Amino acid sequence: MTSPSGRDMSSETSHITRRTILQATGAALAGLSAAGAASARDTPWTVAETPTDRTLYDVAYTDAGAHAVGGAGTLLSRTATGWQRVLDGGPTGNGNALYGADVTDDGKRLWFVGASGAIGEYDVTTGSLRDHSAPMDVTNNFNDVAVTGDAGAANVYVAGDSGKLYYSFENGESETWEYVTPASGSNINAVDFHGDRRGHIVDGNKTVLHTRDGETWTKIGLADANVNFYGVDSDGPDDVHVSGGGGMVFHWDGAEWTPSDTGDADLRDVEVSAGGAGLTVGGGGALYDLTDGTWRQQSTPTGANLKAVTRGPTDIAVGAGGLVVERRT
């Protein structure tokens, strides 16, 4: 692993990611009339049938459609005929739960992480799977993962339950992993990047941190939050959303944090586009839609805990007992 001396701005300008495309889509949607936005918000959420009763902890879109990961190393894929099982047992076959997933910028590789040091790289175009588990012989639980760059040349960032962030700038190859303890050593719950080496994390000590080089981290909040942080959406150095306990969502605009109180449910994940449209999900089937700067509760056909959400042609939230709820957009 080489230590970057700073990010080249011409490279940063040319870095077009899946998130950039999603942000552009969100910006276009934000230009709709208020009536149109209300109509989209009122589209009903429905339960999709899945081939598992294991809790699903994360969901992400790839070039081959949406994929979800969960308990016992489960990997599911959303196909034209519904959700199908792709993998049982995780990357090692040991059945370790998978807690986080992210996709390379070209949409071709799905990375996932989980219990006992599990790390997998799944090629959605060929169906092949590479096992990168236990980097540096670490077998702690991994809570989340962020990847930037294209298939085979990705930067990989793994959030550790021990307070360490593990990273590889060479696609997770052996002997290329390093780690940093960004803050107090409390568990890192979520990680998200808006550029090759620029992103944010949240930890169990109510802390939000930012990096510009993928290695060194600076605290940017959050004083007097009084709730735990569970999810982070990083769209830029001045556009960050954090979801947490007690129904709280916080937005950083580069100068100050703005809190929003949605209710009582712990909010486990948040996804917001640059256009300002977003979703957050949590306990008891809680699901909120962000439109015109206001979070509004959505009616869902479940009271089960929701763990993660993704936006796309179909918005998807996943959770306990193999639950998937969907909304056509």
Secondary structure, 3 states (H helix, E strand, C coil): CCCCCCCCHHHHHHCCCHHHHHHHHHHHHHCCCHHHHHHHHCCCCEEECCCCCCCEEEEEEECCEEEEEEHHHEEEEEECCEEEEEECCCCCCCCCCEEEEEECCCCCEEEEEEHHHCEEEEECCCCCEEECCCHHHCCCCEEEEEEECCCCCCEEEEEECCCCEEEECCCCCCCCEEEECCCCCCCEEEEEEEECCEEEEEECCCCEEEECCCCCCEEEECCCCCCCEEEEEEEECCEEEEEEHHHEEEEECCCCEEEEECCCCCEEEEEECCCCCEEEEEHHHCEEEEECCEEEECCCCCCCCEEEEECCCEEEEEEHHHCEEEEEC
